Amino acid sequence: MNFYADILRPCLFRLDAETAHHLALTGLKLTPAPVLRALFGAAVKKPVRLFGVTFPNPVGLAAGMDKNAGVLGAWEALGFGFVEAGTVTARAQPGNDKPRCFRYPRQQALINRMGFNNPGAEAVARALSSLKSSGRWPRIPVGLNIGKSKVTPLEEAASDYAASFRRLLPYGDFFVINVSSPNTPGLRQLQDRESLAAIIRALKEIDPSKPLLVKIAPDLPDDAVREMAGLAEEEGLAGLIATNTTLDHSSVPAENDQTGGLSGSPLLSRSTQVLRILSSHTDLPIIASGGVMSAESAREKLDAGASLVQIYTGFIYRGPGLIRDIVGIWNPPG
């Protein structure tokens, strides 16, 4: 019997997606790590070292699941090789109106329009400080994903990102600049060269040694993807994440469609195409995120040039067993 597929997932899927999300996080927070390991299996080691950080295995949790970095230890216990928490903004914000997260089991997909709901960088930093002082800090790398506060004008974006970065700096092994969520008005405009360069430079002025990555949208034209690779090298980024969710909902029946970013199986092809373009134009590490629902789809990412992979929707549909499946096939060339 598969505990997740046969027992846990059917119970969670009886609830609406956001309620199930909160219930799952509460359960993870209350369940001791040894119990999680007993239920879901021991972590598999296959170390990867990138931008000065050692990852125990190449499978990470993508941003969006642990928005407030509230259950970091649980992800290590479940077998992840790293976690990317967030998105965190400088100012606390409630996000968009509910309902704002929707499952599409037939398509093996999700649509969300959460809107960066989080308590703000100050509150997250206090919680992380408390966790660190307790001695329960996870032994896997922690990435922190930062985004623009909704109320901050686009022309003030660099200082907004800098405020979050400065406050969270002691707690992230690496940081991810999120300029690609479709759920904050105007955010994707920050993917243009001038705006993004200003954000990167503002963060590097605070700490030039901290690894910075940018997460990009799958909906960028190919030329813009190639330009992003060049910008990443020019500005000294540690790497890139390909990709965020998509606004292409062609896989979803029109009568069931919702506004928001789509993730899961329908995203695999375009996300991998973006990864392939990036990897052919830069030698920087690329973390592949988007449509990783199986070991086979992770193999596609590896073959396309990924250095690591992240899962979110695949984790919701497949559970922790997916981590071990992917690690089992992960054998980078050389």
N, C-alpha and C positions, 0 to 999 in steps of 0.2 A: 504494500500500500504506500502511495505517495502522500505524505501528510499534507503537503500544500495543495496538490491538485485534487485530492479526493475529499479533503475535509475543510481546510482553511479557505481556499478560494471560493468554493460554492457558498460558504457562509457570508464571506465578504461581498460577493457579487449579488447577494439578495438586497444589499443596501445601495443607496446612491453612491456615486464614485467618491465624492468628497467626504461623506460620512465614513465610508469604508477606509479612506486614507487616514483620517484622524484616529479611527479605532485601531488601525494597524500600528500607527506610531505610538499610541498609548500602550498597546500590548507589548511592543518592543521595549518601551521604557521600563515597564514593570517586570519583564522577564529576565532573570539572571542570565549572564552570558553562557555559563555551562549548560543551562537548559536549552538555549538556542542552538548551541553546537550539537547537543545530543539529538535534538529534533531534526536538524537540517544537515548535519554532517560537518566534519572538520574542514577547515580551510585548506586549499591546495596551494603549495608554494611553487612559484615559477618566476623568480625575481626579474625585474626590468629596472634599469637605472637610466633616468632621463633628467636633463637640466638640474643635476645635482641632487636629485631625489630618488630614493630607492623604493620601488613599488613591489610588495611581496608577490603579487601576481598581477596580470595585465587587465583585470576586469574591475571597473569602477562603477559606483552608483552615480548616475547623472544628476545634475541640479534639478530641483523641483520636488523631489521626494521629501528630503529633510530640509525644508525651507529655512527653519530657524536654528539649524545645527543642534537639535535637541536630543538626538539619540545616537550620537557618533559611535559610541562603543558597540552598539547593536550591529552596525554594519560590519565591523571587524569580526564579530562573533558569527555572522551569517556567511563569512568567507570572502567578502570583497577585498580587493587589493588596494583600494583607495576609495575615498568618498569626496564628492563635490557638493558642498552644502550651499543653500541659498535658493533663489536670489535674494540678497540683502540690499536694502537701499538706505541712504543716509537718514531719511525720515521714515518714521513708522507710517504704514498705510494699510487700509483694510482690503485692498484689492477691488476687483469688480463685483458687481451684484451676483448673488446666487440665483439659480444654479449656474455653475461655471466650469464643470468638468463632466465629461460624458464618455461612456464606453461604447465600443462598436465591436462586439465579440466576433461577428462574422468576418469582419475585415481585420481582426486582431489589431485594433487601433484605439486611440483615445483622441478626443478633442478637448483642449482646455483653454479657458480665457481667465485664468486666475488673477492676473494683473499685479504680480509681485506683492502679494499680501505677506507682510512680515512686520515684526515689532520695531524695526529700525536698527541701525548699526550699533548704537549705544547699548541697547538692551541685549542684543546678540553678543556683543563683546563682554558684557558683565556675566552672562551665562557661561561663556567659554572660559573666562577667567576663573569662575567658580569650579568648573569641571577640571581645569588644569591643576588647581590647588588641591583638589580632592584626591589626586593620584590616579584618577580613572580615565586619563586621556588615552585615546586609542593608539595602538602601535602601527596603524596604517597611515599613510599620508592623508592630510586633510586639505582639500582645495576649497576656497571660498569664492563664490560667484557673486559679483556685485553689479548692480544695475542703477539706472537713473530713477530718482524719486519722481513720481508722476507730476507733482506740482512745480518741479524745477524746470524753467525754460530751457530749451535745447541749447541756447547760447551760453548757459551756465553749467552745462553738463560736466565739463572737466573738473570744476571745483566740487561738484556733487559727488562724483566718483572718488575724488581725492579725499573727501571727508570720510567716506566709508572705509577706504583703503587705510588711511592713517589710524583709524580707531580699531580696525580688525587686524592690523599688521602683525602683532605678536602671535596670532593664532592660526594663520594659514601657511602651509608648506608651499603653496602656490596660489595665485589669484587668477580668476577668469573674468574678463571684461565682457559683460553681456550687453551687446548692442543689437541683438537680433531677435529678441522676443517680439511676436506680433501683437502682444496684448497691452502694450503701453503706447499711447498715441505718439507718433513721430519717432519712436526709438530707433527704428531701422534706418532713419536718415543719418544716424551717427556712424553708419558703416562707410560713409564717404571718407575719402583720404584725409582731408583737412580736419574734419571733426574727430575722427578716430586718432589721428596722430596727436592732436591736442590732449586727448584723454591719456594716451600712453605716456606722453612726456610729463604730464602733471603727476602721474603715479611714480614714474622713474625719478622725478625730482625728490620725492619723499624717501624712496629706497630703491636705488638702482640695482641692487643685488637680488631682490625678491623675484622669482620666476613669474612672468606675466603671460597669459594666453588670451586670445580673443576667440569667442564663440560666434560663428557666422551663420547666416541664414541659408537654407537650401534654395531659396527663391532668387538669389542673386544671379544675374546673367553670367555666362561663362567668362566674359571679358573682365567683369568685376571680381570674379573669383581669382583670376590670374593676377589682377592688380592687388588683391588682398595678400597674396603670397609675397609679392614684391614689397609691399608696405611692412609686412611682418618682419622681413629681413632688415629693411632699412631702419626700422625703429627698435630693433634688438629684442623682439619678442622671444620668449622661450619656446613657444609653439602655438598651435591653433587647434580649435575644436570644430569638427565638421560632423554634424550640423545641429542647429536648433530645429524647432518644429516648422511645418510648412503651411502655407495658405492655400495650397492646391488640394481641394477637397473632391476631386473628380472620382475618387474611389468610394465616396459615401453617397448613398441614395439621397436625392435632393429633398425628399420629404422628411428625412431624418437628420439633415445637416444642421450644424450649429456654427456660430461665429467662434473663431479661435484658431489656435495652432494645432495641426494634426500630427500625431506621432504614431509609431508602430510600423507594421509591415508595409503599408503603402508608401512610407517614406524611404524605404531601403534603397530603391534604385537611384533616385536623384541624390540622396545623401552620399551614396557611394561614388556617384559620378563626380560630385563636388570634391570628395576626398581624392579621387584619382587626378583631377586637374591640379589640386594643390600639391600633391606629392610629386607631380612632374615638373613643378615650377619652384619648389623649395626643398631643402634638405632638413628643414626644421621638423621636430617631432609633431605628429598630428594625432590627436585623440579622436577616434571615430565614435560618433553618437548618432543614432537615427536608424531605426528599423532592425536593430540587433535582437532577434527573437529566437535564435537557435545557434548552435555551434556552426552550422553551415553559413548563416548570414555573417557571423563573426569571421569566418574564413574569407568571405568576400572582402571584408574590411582589411584584413591582414594582407591579402593579395593586392589590394588597391593602395597599400602603403601606410596603413595604420601602425602606430607604435603601441597604442593602448586602445581599449574599447570601453564604452560606458553603456549601461542599460538602465532603462526606466520602465517603459511600457512592457518590454520583454520580461522584466522582473515581476510586474503585476500579473501578467498572464501565465508565466512559467514558474515563478518562485525562485528560491535560492539554488535549486538544482541546476539552473541555467549557468550559474557562475562556474561550477565544476565542469559542466559540459564544454564551456568555452576554453577554460584553462587546459583541458585535456587535448585540444587540437592546436593550441597556440605554440607554434614553433617558427619564430621569425627566421628568415634566411641569415646565414652568417653566424 
